[in-house]
Amino acid sequence: MATFAVTVPGLTSEQAATRLAARGLSVWWGDYYAIEVMRRLGLPDGALRLGIIHYNTAEEVDRLLAALHDLV
């Protein structure tokens, strides 16, 4: 599985995750028990965690990327 940690400018990771959930997209948010890493990265609210795996379709990935773009 490919896992990505991203942030959305102007939104906390919780706000971004909530907005994506409203569009039917499931992502995780938080510090993932990597509190020191997130602190050093300047991410006190953590990050979004996006998981893409072999059974995700290209259309699903495109929908996720479009939704992220719309949040910016």
Helices and strands as residue ranges (DSSP letters): E 2-6, H 13-22, E 28-30, H 35-40, E 47-52, H 58-71
